[in-house]
Amino acid sequence: MSPVREYYNPIITNLLREHDSLPQENVAERKNFQRRILFLMTTIKMEELENSYI
């Protein structure tokens, strides 16, 4: 696993747990968690891509 994944995976896992613990009715809060998770996943991919050119 890449170092960037090792750094961000625990954060993403915690966000997923928080997201899953929210009731379905909290749509806005759940979407906020989804956006944060997607942002971190995109950050990981960009870092890995960037590091592949070094």
Secondary structure, DSSP 8 states (H G I E B T S, - for coil): --HHHHHHHHHHHHHHHHHHHS-TT-HHHHHHHHHHHHHHHHHHHHHHHHHHT-
